Amino acid sequence: MKEKRTAKAQAKYTDYVVKEPMGLMEFLSAMMPQASRTKLKTLLSKRVVFVDHVITTRYDFPLQPGMKVQISREKGKHDFHNKLLKIVYEDAYLIVVEKMQGLLSVSTERQKERTACTILNEYLKRSMGHLSRVYVVHRLDRDTSGLMMFAKDEKTQHTLRDNWHEIVYDRRYVAVVAGEMEKNAGTVHSWLTDRVLYVHSSPVDDGGKESVTHYRTIKRANGYSLVELHLETGRKNQIRVHMQDLGHPVIGDGRYGFEDLNPIGRLALHAFKLCFYHPVTGERMEFETPYPAEFKNLLIKR
């Protein structure tokens, strides 16, 4: 009989199961009566409280029976501190991180600079030994911020890569685009061809890779639109090219948009949601980060 592998968390968590509906602060106060409200708010602000595996910072977050609340006991994530990268979740098989804009996911032949991959490799060597390293599963563009994951062994990497569409059931981005979107929701379907420095999009099959992006318009104001995007495929520069196809390029995108339209000094694209089945345990893992404040500020009506 084959032994079942169970993910043993590197970071230690205190687990609580919600029995009745209540706000998160009320629940934490009940579970940790010795802690002051100030201490509980500090836990929330330090992003070490998880609700069903999602970092939650809202003190009034509505809990329902059956939800699981976790509090990390190792507040510094093995004293990991980096202004360009945050560890959101870690266990024996994978690491989920939030990457800041400007940081490469992995190095390329042309670019050998410091990357998310090298930063995590240094961290694992310090905490687990010199042979430890991360294995690349997927990437985010340098100028895109948000959630991504790395495997901690080759077998997990292959499982994730070979079964990506079965394992990852929801990936969502948020973007600020130029102009006011005509539709509240829609789908962009095209074939993309990577021409090294530029990805070409064709409305018909021209030998490129079939690519599908679903979008939903959240808000329109000040000549911009805040858009949520759901990827059905994950091609290089897919969102940026598809928004260009719609005539509403992502702001800050000098390659596929308007070079002089960069009001926040960055590409306004953020991977805010990542949901998948754990490659070893099969458990549903759901992670979400807030929309960047500078994105929302652009759409505050003046």
Backbone as CSV, one residue per row, in Angstrom:
resi,resn,N_x,N_y,N_z,CA_x,CA_y,CA_z,C_x,C_y,C_z
1,MET,0.850,-1.202,0.000,0.000,0.000,0.000,0.884,1.250,0.000
2,LYS,0.603,2.131,-0.927,1.416,3.341,-1.041,1.131,4.299,0.107
3,GLU,2.186,4.747,0.736,2.018,5.672,1.867,1.589,7.046,1.357
4,LYS,0.595,7.606,1.997,0.106,8.929,1.623,1.048,9.992,2.162
5,ARG,1.470,10.901,1.269,2.343,11.996,1.699,1.490,13.120,2.248
6,THR,1.882,13.642,3.356,1.157,14.757,3.963,2.077,15.951,4.082
7,ALA,1.579,17.102,3.675,2.382,18.320,3.763,2.569,18.708,5.223
8,LYS,3.806,18.772,5.639,4.116,19.189,7.001,4.634,20.619,6.946
9,ALA,3.913,21.516,7.548,4.236,22.940,7.425,5.572,23.271,8.060
10,GLN,6.369,24.061,7.369,7.599,24.573,7.956,7.260,25.661,8.972
11,ALA,6.376,26.573,8.557,5.927,27.591,9.495,4.851,26.992,10.385
12,LYS,4.910,27.255,11.682,3.957,26.670,12.619,2.746,27.577,12.767
13,TYR,1.573,26.983,12.769,0.327,27.737,12.871,-0.515,27.233,14.035
14,THR,-1.227,28.148,14.672,-2.259,27.792,15.631,-3.578,27.794,14.873
15,ASP,-4.286,26.674,14.897,-5.513,26.517,14.119,-6.751,26.610,15.009
16,TYR,-7.771,27.304,14.510,-9.066,27.383,15.191,-10.163,27.144,14.155
17,VAL,-11.202,26.460,14.561,-12.350,26.227,13.681,-13.525,27.064,14.181
18,VAL,-14.154,27.771,13.271,-15.278,28.643,13.623,-16.535,27.817,13.829
19,LYS,-17.199,28.052,14.961,-18.403,27.275,15.292,-19.693,28.058,15.039
20,GLU,-19.613,29.392,15.121,-20.819,30.201,14.921,-20.452,31.520,14.244
21,PRO,-21.393,32.148,13.543,-21.102,33.387,12.820,-20.666,34.511,13.770
22,MET,-19.599,35.216,13.387,-19.146,36.389,14.152,-18.042,37.088,13.384
23,GLY,-17.707,38.298,13.814,-16.616,39.033,13.189,-15.270,38.464,13.609
24,LEU,-14.240,38.696,12.805,-12.924,38.128,13.071,-12.348,38.606,14.397
25,MET,-12.463,39.910,14.706,-11.918,40.418,15.956,-12.605,39.782,17.153
26,GLU,-13.914,39.648,17.088,-14.662,39.010,18.173,-14.206,37.564,18.369
27,PHE,-13.971,36.871,17.257,-13.530,35.480,17.324,-12.138,35.380,17.946
28,LEU,-11.210,36.252,17.495,-9.856,36.216,18.040,-9.851,36.531,19.533
29,SER,-10.703,37.473,19.948,-10.797,37.813,21.369,-11.276,36.618,22.185
30,ALA,-12.211,35.864,21.623,-12.743,34.689,22.325,-11.701,33.576,22.406
31,MET,-10.926,33.397,21.321,-9.924,32.325,21.277,-8.657,32.692,22.059
32,MET,-8.372,34.004,22.167,-7.153,34.464,22.828,-7.520,35.511,23.885
33,PRO,-8.238,35.113,24.942,-8.737,36.071,25.938,-7.625,36.833,26.650
34,GLN,-6.421,36.275,26.650,-5.307,36.943,27.331,-4.731,38.091,26.514
35,ALA,-5.066,38.165,25.227,-4.495,39.182,24.333,-5.365,40.438,24.322
36,SER,-4.722,41.600,24.350,-5.443,42.874,24.274,-5.909,43.123,22.839
37,ARG,-6.858,44.050,22.683,-7.315,44.397,21.334,-6.167,44.966,20.504
38,THR,-5.274,45.699,21.158,-4.128,46.264,20.444,-3.245,45.157,19.885
39,LYS,-3.016,44.115,20.684,-2.181,43.000,20.217,-2.860,42.274,19.064
40,LEU,-4.181,42.098,19.169,-4.905,41.399,18.103,-4.875,42.219,16.813
41,LYS,-5.007,43.533,16.924,-4.928,44.382,15.734,-3.530,44.329,15.112
42,THR,-2.523,44.199,15.977,-1.151,44.090,15.480,-0.968,42.812,14.678
43,LEU,-1.558,41.709,15.166,-1.492,40.446,14.420,-2.097,40.612,13.033
44,LEU,-3.235,41.308,12.971,-3.892,41.522,11.683,-3.029,42.389,10.773
45,SER,-2.471,43.456,11.322,-1.675,44.376,10.495,-0.381,43.722,10.014
46,LYS,0.136,42.758,10.778,1.368,42.068,10.382,1.096,40.933,9.394
47,ARG,-0.201,40.751,9.025,-0.587,39.782,7.997,-0.222,38.345,8.374
48,VAL,-0.443,38.000,9.647,-0.153,36.626,10.079,-1.426,35.876,10.440
49,VAL,-2.598,36.486,10.172,-3.875,35.815,10.420,-4.458,35.363,9.074
50,PHE,-4.777,34.074,8.996,-5.327,33.496,7.774,-6.755,33.026,8.038
51,VAL,-7.642,33.241,7.082,-8.985,32.650,7.122,-9.113,31.775,5.891
52,ASP,-9.241,30.467,6.114,-9.263,29.498,5.009,-8.095,29.736,4.051
53,HIS,-6.899,29.902,4.632,-5.623,30.035,3.913,-5.424,31.382,3.229
54,VAL,-6.326,32.327,3.442,-6.184,33.657,2.851,-5.797,34.650,3.935
55,ILE,-4.700,35.392,3.731,-4.318,36.427,4.694,-5.466,37.415,4.816
56,THR,-5.879,37.660,6.057,-7.024,38.547,6.297,-6.635,39.612,7.305
57,THR,-6.838,40.869,6.943,-6.447,41.976,7.823,-7.642,42.761,8.347
58,ARG,-8.837,42.473,7.840,-10.042,43.193,8.276,-10.512,42.669,9.631
59,TYR,-10.575,43.522,10.626,-10.994,43.081,11.959,-12.465,42.684,11.976
60,ASP,-13.261,43.235,11.021,-14.696,42.926,10.997,-15.040,41.878,9.937
61,PHE,-14.038,41.148,9.473,-14.295,40.125,8.451,-15.337,39.132,8.967
62,PRO,-16.415,38.882,8.189,-17.489,38.003,8.682,-17.127,36.521,8.581
63,LEU,-17.024,35.878,9.727,-16.721,34.443,9.770,-18.013,33.630,9.785
64,GLN,-17.950,32.458,9.138,-19.087,31.545,9.113,-18.667,30.189,9.664
65,PRO,-19.610,29.425,10.238,-19.277,28.097,10.782,-18.563,27.224,9.749
66,GLY,-17.521,26.552,10.214,-16.761,25.670,9.336,-15.489,26.297,8.796
67,MET,-15.401,27.642,8.844,-14.176,28.302,8.387,-13.016,27.982,9.335
68,LYS,-11.795,28.000,8.791,-10.612,27.743,9.614,-9.801,29.027,9.741
69,VAL,-9.493,29.416,10.964,-8.652,30.577,11.233,-7.292,30.076,11.701
70,GLN,-6.220,30.591,11.062,-4.866,30.202,11.443,-4.066,31.446,11.818
71,ILE,-3.218,31.295,12.830,-2.321,32.377,13.226,-0.899,31.831,13.193
72,SER,-0.039,32.489,12.423,1.342,32.042,12.328,2.056,32.298,13.646
73,ARG,2.735,31.292,14.166,3.506,31.462,15.396,4.883,32.043,15.091
74,GLU,5.305,31.937,13.846,6.631,32.420,13.467,6.438,33.685,12.661
75,LYS,6.261,34.786,13.381,5.837,36.045,12.776,6.770,36.510,11.668
76,GLY,8.063,36.223,11.783,9.011,36.711,10.786,9.215,35.771,9.629
77,LYS,8.442,34.679,9.569,8.629,33.690,8.510,10.110,33.324,8.401
78,HIS,10.653,32.748,9.511,12.073,32.396,9.566,12.937,33.615,9.273
79,ASP,12.628,34.715,9.917,13.279,36.006,9.758,13.534,36.364,8.295
80,PHE,12.521,36.149,7.485,12.586,36.555,6.081,12.075,37.982,5.957
81,HIS,12.923,38.865,5.469,12.531,40.263,5.265,13.090,40.725,3.938
82,ASN,12.218,41.130,3.053,12.665,41.676,1.778,11.601,42.628,1.264
83,LYS,11.992,43.830,0.899,11.011,44.836,0.494,10.373,44.528,-0.854
84,LEU,10.965,43.618,-1.624,10.426,43.282,-2.943,9.656,41.969,-2.973
85,LEU,9.639,41.256,-1.840,9.020,39.933,-1.830,8.491,39.608,-0.434
86,LYS,7.264,39.110,-0.363,6.690,38.670,0.910,6.286,37.204,0.799
87,ILE,6.575,36.433,1.840,6.100,35.051,1.877,4.698,35.063,2.454
88,VAL,3.754,34.557,1.696,2.352,34.511,2.107,2.032,33.175,2.767
89,TYR,2.614,32.093,2.238,2.356,30.747,2.773,3.547,29.866,2.443
90,GLU,3.851,28.946,3.360,4.939,27.999,3.111,4.640,26.687,3.807
91,ASP,4.882,25.576,3.099,4.861,24.271,3.750,6.022,23.452,3.195
92,ALA,6.029,22.151,3.398,7.176,21.329,3.005,7.347,21.222,1.505
93,TYR,6.311,21.580,0.732,6.348,21.327,-0.700,6.302,22.579,-1.566
94,LEU,5.806,23.680,-1.036,5.688,24.876,-1.879,5.724,26.156,-1.063
95,ILE,5.969,27.254,-1.762,5.969,28.592,-1.172,5.110,29.490,-2.050
96,VAL,4.167,30.201,-1.440,3.377,31.212,-2.148,3.898,32.571,-1.707
97,VAL,4.202,33.431,-2.684,4.766,34.739,-2.368,3.960,35.839,-3.043
98,GLU,4.131,37.057,-2.519,3.632,38.236,-3.194,4.843,39.022,-3.688
99,LYS,4.969,39.127,-4.998,6.096,39.810,-5.627,5.740,41.269,-5.880
100,MET,6.655,42.165,-5.583,6.442,43.573,-5.875,6.828,43.857,-7.335
101,GLN,6.321,44.976,-7.868,6.677,45.361,-9.232,8.155,45.708,-9.305
102,GLY,8.768,45.437,-10.459,10.179,45.753,-10.661,11.109,44.590,-10.413
103,LEU,10.595,43.497,-9.833,11.427,42.335,-9.533,11.171,41.233,-10.562
104,LEU,12.234,40.741,-11.190,12.101,39.612,-12.102,11.717,38.357,-11.317
105,SER,10.921,37.485,-11.922,10.584,36.208,-11.281,11.808,35.298,-11.276
106,VAL,12.414,35.139,-12.444,13.621,34.305,-12.592,14.559,35.017,-13.558
107,SER,15.828,34.647,-13.534,16.795,35.273,-14.431,16.653,34.688,-15.840
108,THR,17.094,35.446,-16.809,17.100,34.990,-18.195,18.528,35.064,-18.717
109,GLU,18.721,34.603,-19.941,20.069,34.653,-20.517,20.563,36.091,-20.633
110,ARG,19.625,37.011,-20.884,20.007,38.420,-21.047,20.068,39.158,-19.709
111,GLN,19.326,38.647,-18.710,19.237,39.363,-17.432,19.639,38.437,-16.281
112,LYS,20.756,38.729,-15.658,21.300,37.865,-14.601,21.190,38.509,-13.225
113,GLU,20.306,39.490,-13.089,20.201,40.230,-11.841,19.470,39.443,-10.754
114,ARG,19.357,40.049,-9.593,18.659,39.456,-8.446,17.177,39.268,-8.784
115,THR,16.635,38.123,-8.450,15.260,37.777,-8.813,14.517,37.194,-7.610
116,ALA,13.216,36.989,-7.769,12.434,36.318,-6.720,13.024,34.941,-6.434
117,CYS,13.442,34.260,-7.482,14.010,32.920,-7.341,15.302,32.933,-6.518
118,THR,16.214,33.859,-6.818,17.478,33.893,-6.078,17.263,34.319,-4.623
119,ILE,16.323,35.238,-4.397,16.028,35.677,-3.021,15.514,34.501,-2.193
120,LEU,14.607,33.709,-2.763,14.049,32.551,-2.045,15.095,31.453,-1.861
121,ASN,15.971,31.282,-2.837,17.039,30.285,-2.689,17.950,30.628,-1.516
122,GLU,18.292,31.902,-1.374,19.127,32.329,-0.243,18.420,32.076,1.084
123,TYR,17.113,32.360,1.115,16.315,32.151,2.323,16.278,30.670,2.704
124,LEU,16.047,29.781,1.724,15.960,28.349,2.022,17.304,27.775,2.453
125,LYS,18.373,28.264,1.870,19.698,27.783,2.275,19.994,28.158,3.718
126,ARG,19.541,29.360,4.122,19.734,29.792,5.521,18.896,28.953,6.477
127,SER,17.652,28.681,6.096,16.726,28.045,7.041,16.707,26.529,6.957
128,MET,17.099,25.942,5.816,16.954,24.497,5.643,18.232,23.782,5.232
129,GLY,19.274,24.514,4.868,20.508,23.845,4.465,20.931,24.239,3.059
130,HIS,22.217,24.038,2.772,22.796,24.572,1.539,22.278,23.900,0.272
131,LEU,21.677,22.707,0.371,21.162,22.030,-0.825,19.725,22.427,-1.160
132,SER,19.085,23.177,-0.275,17.682,23.548,-0.488,17.568,24.652,-1.527
133,ARG,16.505,24.591,-2.326,16.275,25.597,-3.359,14.820,25.548,-3.787
134,VAL,14.397,26.570,-4.532,13.042,26.566,-5.083,13.093,26.165,-6.554
135,TYR,11.946,25.690,-7.047,11.818,25.258,-8.435,10.707,26.081,-9.087
136,VAL,10.997,26.628,-10.251,10.068,27.536,-10.918,8.859,26.779,-11.460
137,VAL,7.668,27.318,-11.182,6.417,26.727,-11.653,5.771,27.624,-12.712
138,HIS,5.699,28.907,-12.448,5.159,29.880,-13.391,5.833,31.215,-13.117
139,ARG,5.521,32.243,-13.906,6.202,33.522,-13.783,5.209,34.677,-13.813
140,LEU,5.655,35.800,-13.290,4.973,37.076,-13.482,5.958,38.005,-14.178
141,ASP,5.457,38.849,-15.072,6.322,39.844,-15.711,7.002,40.701,-14.648
142,ARG,8.167,41.213,-14.968,8.915,42.056,-14.038,8.049,43.174,-13.456
143,ASP,7.276,43.840,-14.300,6.535,45.014,-13.855,5.152,44.695,-13.306
144,THR,4.804,43.411,-13.260,3.533,42.980,-12.668,3.778,42.555,-11.230
145,SER,2.942,43.020,-10.319,3.054,42.603,-8.920,2.017,41.521,-8.633
146,GLY,2.166,40.866,-7.462,1.120,39.943,-7.042,1.586,38.557,-6.663
147,LEU,0.626,37.644,-6.612,0.825,36.301,-6.069,1.407,35.336,-7.097
148,MET,2.372,34.568,-6.659,2.910,33.479,-7.470,3.454,32.413,-6.539
149,MET,3.675,31.215,-7.068,4.190,30.148,-6.208,5.399,29.452,-6.818
150,PHE,6.211,28.891,-5.925,7.365,28.093,-6.289,7.257,26.736,-5.595
151,ALA,7.776,25.696,-6.236,7.859,24.387,-5.599,9.173,24.286,-4.824
152,LYS,9.206,23.375,-3.832,10.426,23.201,-3.050,11.147,21.903,-3.375
153,ASP,10.597,21.142,-4.339,11.285,19.948,-4.816,10.861,19.686,-6.256
154,GLU,11.656,18.870,-6.953,11.434,18.650,-8.381,10.128,17.902,-8.663
155,LYS,9.783,16.962,-7.797,8.557,16.187,-8.016,7.322,17.096,-7.945
156,THR,7.287,17.985,-6.945,6.154,18.915,-6.817,6.121,19.866,-8.006
157,GLN,7.305,20.318,-8.461,7.368,21.190,-9.638,6.738,20.514,-10.852
158,HIS,7.104,19.255,-11.095,6.575,18.544,-12.259,5.075,18.316,-12.131
159,THR,4.616,18.002,-10.918,3.181,17.802,-10.701,2.410,19.072,-11.041
160,LEU,2.912,20.214,-10.569,2.237,21.485,-10.821,2.284,21.869,-12.299
161,ARG,3.436,21.719,-12.912,3.576,22.108,-14.318,2.771,21.199,-15.249
162,ASP,2.832,19.889,-14.995,2.175,18.929,-15.888,0.661,18.936,-15.748
163,ASN,0.168,19.404,-14.586,-1.275,19.377,-14.335,-1.807,20.766,-13.982
164,TRP,-1.156,21.788,-14.523,-1.449,23.165,-14.134,-2.933,23.506,-14.248
165,HIS,-3.559,23.178,-15.362,-4.950,23.581,-15.590,-5.933,22.793,-14.726
166,GLU,-5.540,21.613,-14.276,-6.392,20.841,-13.362,-6.186,21.279,-11.916
167,ILE,-4.972,21.686,-11.573,-4.636,22.047,-10.195,-5.025,23.493,-9.877
168,VAL,-4.698,24.417,-10.779,-4.992,25.835,-10.547,-6.371,26.138,-11.108
169,TYR,-7.337,26.401,-10.226,-8.711,26.576,-10.686,-9.162,28.040,-10.730
170,ASP,-8.351,28.970,-10.240,-8.729,30.381,-10.346,-7.487,31.260,-10.204
171,ARG,-7.207,32.052,-11.248,-6.144,33.059,-11.202,-6.752,34.357,-11.682
172,ARG,-6.653,35.401,-10.875,-7.256,36.670,-11.267,-6.291,37.828,-11.066
173,TYR,-6.438,38.788,-11.944,-5.628,39.997,-11.908,-6.555,41.203,-11.827
174,VAL,-5.999,42.331,-11.407,-6.713,43.597,-11.478,-5.799,44.571,-12.207
175,ALA,-6.395,45.407,-13.050,-5.611,46.357,-13.829,-6.360,47.679,-13.935
176,VAL,-5.599,48.746,-14.108,-6.189,50.028,-14.494,-5.822,50.236,-15.954
177,VAL,-6.836,50.480,-16.790,-6.600,50.626,-18.219,-7.004,52.026,-18.682
178,ALA,-6.469,52.397,-19.823,-6.754,53.712,-20.392,-8.169,53.753,-20.960
179,GLY,-8.871,54.843,-20.704,-10.206,55.026,-21.254,-11.275,54.299,-20.461
180,GLU,-12.510,54.550,-20.813,-13.637,53.916,-20.116,-14.147,52.749,-20.943
181,MET,-14.118,51.570,-20.342,-14.502,50.334,-21.031,-15.934,50.428,-21.542
182,GLU,-16.156,49.942,-22.775,-17.490,49.983,-23.358,-18.418,48.947,-22.724
183,LYS,-17.865,47.766,-22.396,-18.684,46.675,-21.862,-18.415,46.461,-20.376
184,ASN,-19.435,45.951,-19.680,-19.262,45.600,-18.267,-18.501,44.298,-18.102
185,ALA,-18.572,43.430,-19.106,-17.869,42.145,-19.051,-17.707,41.619,-20.467
186,GLY,-16.728,40.745,-20.658,-16.522,40.163,-21.976,-15.335,39.217,-21.976
187,THR,-15.002,38.720,-23.178,-13.905,37.774,-23.348,-13.081,38.165,-24.562
188,VAL,-11.759,38.091,-24.432,-10.860,38.301,-25.565,-10.266,36.951,-25.942
189,HIS,-10.384,36.589,-27.223,-9.919,35.296,-27.715,-9.031,35.547,-28.925
190,SER,-7.752,35.192,-28.823,-6.854,35.396,-29.960,-5.725,34.377,-29.907
191,TRP,-4.872,34.415,-30.931,-3.700,33.548,-30.993,-2.456,34.421,-30.854
192,LEU,-1.608,34.090,-29.889,-0.451,34.925,-29.575,0.846,34.264,-30.041
193,THR,1.705,35.066,-30.677,3.009,34.599,-31.138,4.091,35.451,-30.489
194,ASP,5.023,34.800,-29.783,6.107,35.503,-29.099,7.222,35.794,-30.092
195,ARG,7.429,37.077,-30.362,8.500,37.486,-31.274,9.643,38.123,-30.499
196,VAL,10.045,37.508,-29.419,11.152,37.885,-28.530,10.846,39.177,-27.771
197,LEU,10.834,40.316,-28.435,10.619,41.582,-27.746,9.169,42.055,-27.812
198,TYR,8.335,41.334,-28.570,6.957,41.785,-28.751,6.081,40.574,-29.027
199,VAL,4.917,40.517,-28.375,3.975,39.420,-28.606,2.906,39.899,-29.577
200,HIS,2.764,39.182,-30.686,1.785,39.537,-31.723,0.481,38.787,-31.487
201,SER,-0.649,39.480,-31.656,-1.970,38.894,-31.456,-2.709,38.809,-32.786
202,SER,-3.320,37.656,-33.049,-4.106,37.467,-34.266,-5.498,36.972,-33.900
203,PRO,-6.560,37.518,-34.528,-7.921,37.056,-34.229,-8.231,35.689,-34.812
204,VAL,-7.356,35.194,-35.713,-7.532,33.859,-36.309,-6.287,33.030,-36.046
205,ASP,-6.421,31.733,-36.170,-5.314,30.824,-35.910,-4.236,30.994,-36.982
206,ASP,-3.126,31.610,-36.581,-2.013,31.811,-37.512,-0.778,31.030,-37.074
207,GLY,-1.018,29.988,-36.271,0.088,29.188,-35.767,0.541,29.598,-34.383
208,GLY,-0.030,30.680,-33.839,0.300,31.108,-32.482,-0.406,30.259,-31.443
209,LYS,-0.253,30.639,-30.180,-0.885,29.894,-29.088,-2.254,30.494,-28.773
210,GLU,-3.267,29.633,-28.730,-4.617,30.099,-28.427,-4.644,30.691,-27.020
211,SER,-5.273,31.860,-26.887,-5.254,32.582,-25.616,-6.626,33.171,-25.327
212,VAL,-7.068,33.007,-24.069,-8.398,33.472,-23.682,-8.310,34.246,-22.369
213,THR,-8.843,35.466,-22.376,-8.899,36.302,-21.175,-10.334,36.780,-20.964
214,HIS,-10.880,36.553,-19.768,-12.206,37.064,-19.421,-12.018,38.323,-18.576
215,TYR,-12.869,39.314,-18.792,-12.722,40.550,-18.028,-14.064,41.035,-17.486
216,ARG,-13.964,41.810,-16.400,-15.143,42.420,-15.780,-14.769,43.835,-15.368
217,THR,-15.553,44.809,-15.822,-15.282,46.201,-15.481,-15.847,46.512,-14.100
218,ILE,-14.981,46.968,-13.198,-15.391,47.248,-11.819,-15.813,48.706,-11.662
219,LYS,-15.044,49.610,-12.284,-15.339,51.043,-12.110,-14.760,51.829,-13.271
220,ARG,-15.450,52.928,-13.617,-14.963,53.851,-14.638,-14.940,55.254,-14.030
221,ALA,-13.840,55.956,-14.190,-13.755,57.341,-13.687,-12.459,57.974,-14.161
222,ASN,-12.491,59.306,-14.327,-11.297,60.102,-14.625,-10.565,59.655,-15.896
223,GLY,-11.290,59.032,-16.819,-10.655,58.579,-18.058,-9.947,57.253,-17.935
224,TYR,-10.205,56.518,-16.825,-9.611,55.196,-16.612,-10.724,54.192,-16.295
225,SER,-10.365,52.909,-16.355,-11.267,51.851,-15.906,-10.484,50.868,-15.041
226,LEU,-11.114,50.439,-13.942,-10.555,49.393,-13.088,-11.184,48.082,-13.543
227,VAL,-10.348,47.129,-13.931,-10.835,45.909,-14.565,-10.281,44.681,-13.845
228,GLU,-11.153,43.705,-13.602,-10.726,42.421,-13.063,-10.609,41.440,-14.217
229,LEU,-9.511,40.676,-14.243,-9.233,39.775,-15.362,-9.031,38.352,-14.879
230,HIS,-9.663,37.417,-15.590,-9.582,36.003,-15.246,-8.949,35.266,-16.414
231,LEU,-7.804,34.649,-16.175,-7.072,33.972,-17.241,-7.573,32.547,-17.440
232,GLU,-7.915,32.223,-18.679,-8.213,30.829,-19.015,-6.943,30.140,-19.512
233,THR,-6.043,30.943,-20.101,-4.719,30.470,-20.504,-3.700,31.440,-19.929
234,GLY,-2.464,31.037,-19.856,-1.450,31.904,-19.256,-0.267,32.119,-20.168
235,ARG,-0.463,32.890,-21.225,0.609,33.147,-22.184,1.428,34.377,-21.781
236,LYS,2.618,34.482,-22.351,3.481,35.631,-22.095,2.775,36.925,-22.500
237,ASN,2.741,37.895,-21.584,2.155,39.226,-21.821,0.682,39.174,-22.232
238,GLN,-0.011,38.077,-21.905,-1.374,37.876,-22.418,-2.323,39.015,-22.082
239,ILE,-2.380,39.408,-20.808,-3.317,40.465,-20.416,-2.969,41.777,-21.100
240,ARG,-1.693,42.109,-21.121,-1.273,43.378,-21.707,-1.626,43.446,-23.194
241,VAL,-1.418,42.335,-23.911,-1.727,42.301,-25.341,-3.238,42.329,-25.565
242,HIS,-3.984,41.578,-24.754,-5.432,41.530,-24.939,-6.098,42.860,-24.601
243,MET,-5.582,43.587,-23.627,-6.158,44.900,-23.342,-5.833,45.877,-24.473
244,GLN,-4.659,45.732,-25.079,-4.333,46.522,-26.262,-5.309,46.187,-27.398
245,ASP,-5.630,44.891,-27.559,-6.585,44.472,-28.587,-7.937,45.164,-28.414
246,LEU,-8.331,45.380,-27.147,-9.617,46.034,-26.862,-9.562,47.548,-27.046
247,GLY,-8.355,48.075,-27.239,-8.209,49.528,-27.358,-8.114,50.226,-26.018
248,HIS,-7.870,49.434,-24.957,-7.745,49.985,-23.600,-6.496,49.404,-22.940
249,PRO,-5.309,49.816,-23.384,-4.084,49.246,-22.813,-3.928,49.556,-21.332
250,VAL,-3.185,48.699,-20.649,-2.892,48.899,-19.231,-2.027,50.149,-19.096
251,ILE,-2.358,51.027,-18.156,-1.555,52.237,-17.992,-0.162,51.862,-17.476
252,GLY,0.822,52.652,-17.892,2.201,52.353,-17.519,2.845,51.320,-18.418
253,ASP,2.130,50.880,-19.471,2.655,49.862,-20.375,3.214,50.531,-21.622
254,GLY,4.517,50.784,-21.613,5.156,51.440,-22.745,5.272,50.560,-23.965
255,ARG,5.193,49.242,-23.785,5.347,48.321,-24.920,4.047,48.131,-25.689
256,TYR,2.957,47.922,-24.967,1.678,47.645,-25.627,0.663,48.770,-25.422
257,GLY,1.122,49.888,-24.891,0.186,50.972,-24.616,0.752,52.317,-25.022
258,PHE,0.506,53.314,-24.178,0.973,54.676,-24.435,2.150,54.980,-23.517
259,GLU,3.280,55.264,-24.107,4.512,55.443,-23.338,4.414,56.573,-22.321
260,ASP,3.621,57.611,-22.655,3.554,58.768,-21.765,2.389,58.700,-20.779
261,LEU,1.635,57.588,-20.780,0.518,57.447,-19.836,0.956,56.563,-18.670
262,ASN,1.561,57.203,-17.663,2.109,56.446,-16.537,1.951,57.256,-15.249
263,PRO,0.708,57.484,-14.819,0.458,58.385,-13.687,0.928,57.861,-12.334
264,ILE,1.171,56.576,-12.183,1.607,56.050,-10.876,3.037,55.495,-10.930
265,GLY,3.716,55.679,-12.056,5.114,55.270,-12.145,5.332,53.779,-12.163
266,ARG,4.331,53.021,-12.629,4.473,51.567,-12.709,3.391,51.012,-13.627
267,LEU,3.571,49.775,-14.049,2.536,49.065,-14.787,1.392,48.761,-13.831
268,ALA,0.178,49.150,-14.201,-0.970,48.980,-13.292,-1.611,47.609,-13.479
269,LEU,-0.849,46.571,-13.153,-1.320,45.189,-13.274,-0.867,44.402,-12.053
270,HIS,-1.824,43.730,-11.386,-1.538,43.047,-10.118,-2.276,41.714,-10.073
271,ALA,-1.539,40.640,-9.794,-2.135,39.301,-9.657,-2.655,39.158,-8.225
272,PHE,-3.965,39.376,-8.036,-4.479,39.471,-6.667,-5.073,38.180,-6.127
273,LYS,-5.301,37.189,-6.991,-5.944,35.965,-6.514,-5.286,34.736,-7.131
274,LEU,-5.017,33.728,-6.286,-4.427,32.468,-6.741,-5.067,31.331,-5.949
275,CYS,-5.785,30.449,-6.656,-6.490,29.340,-6.006,-6.095,28.035,-6.690
276,PHE,-5.744,27.033,-5.876,-5.315,25.756,-6.460,-5.530,24.617,-5.462
277,TYR,-5.503,23.403,-5.979,-5.539,22.217,-5.132,-4.095,21.869,-4.778
278,HIS,-3.838,21.650,-3.491,-2.474,21.357,-3.074,-1.968,20.134,-3.842
279,PRO,-0.787,20.218,-4.458,-0.306,19.120,-5.305,-0.026,17.820,-4.566
280,VAL,0.065,17.876,-3.244,0.339,16.660,-2.462,-0.880,16.230,-1.655
281,THR,-1.487,17.147,-0.941,-2.615,16.788,-0.059,-3.969,16.883,-0.755
282,GLY,-4.041,17.629,-1.859,-5.320,17.816,-2.541,-6.200,18.880,-1.904
283,GLU,-5.729,19.499,-0.826,-6.522,20.512,-0.116,-6.681,21.764,-0.973
284,ARG,-7.866,22.391,-0.888,-8.094,23.650,-1.605,-7.298,24.762,-0.929
285,MET,-6.499,25.470,-1.707,-5.677,26.559,-1.201,-6.116,27.829,-1.912
286,GLU,-6.527,28.846,-1.157,-7.006,30.085,-1.760,-6.288,31.278,-1.138
287,PHE,-5.674,32.078,-1.983,-4.922,33.232,-1.524,-5.388,34.475,-2.275
288,GLU,-5.487,35.571,-1.539,-5.966,36.810,-2.141,-5.284,37.991,-1.454
289,THR,-4.890,38.982,-2.240,-4.313,40.215,-1.699,-5.221,41.383,-2.090
290,PRO,-5.211,42.458,-1.333,-6.055,43.610,-1.690,-5.605,44.241,-3.005
291,TYR,-6.542,44.908,-3.678,-6.159,45.714,-4.836,-5.173,46.778,-4.368
292,PRO,-4.107,47.056,-5.115,-3.176,48.130,-4.717,-3.905,49.460,-4.552
293,ALA,-3.589,50.175,-3.492,-4.272,51.437,-3.181,-4.110,52.462,-4.294
294,GLU,-2.910,52.488,-4.931,-2.698,53.489,-5.984,-3.589,53.236,-7.198
295,PHE,-4.009,51.969,-7.402,-4.936,51.669,-8.494,-6.291,52.332,-8.198
296,LYS,-6.767,52.117,-6.982,-8.085,52.642,-6.609,-8.094,54.171,-6.554
297,ASN,-6.962,54.740,-6.142,-6.881,56.198,-6.022,-7.065,56.905,-7.380
298,LEU,-6.631,56.232,-8.451,-6.775,56.829,-9.782,-8.227,57.001,-10.181
299,LEU,-9.126,56.204,-9.557,-10.527,56.237,-9.944,-11.408,56.919,-8.921
300,ILE,-10.788,57.641,-7.972,-11.577,58.437,-7.038,-12.051,59.670,-7.766
301,LYS,-13.357,59.866,-7.800,-13.921,60.996,-8.539,-13.568,62.308,-7.866
302,ARG,-13.044,63.218,-8.656,-12.578,64.506,-8.110,-13.619,65.594,-8.375
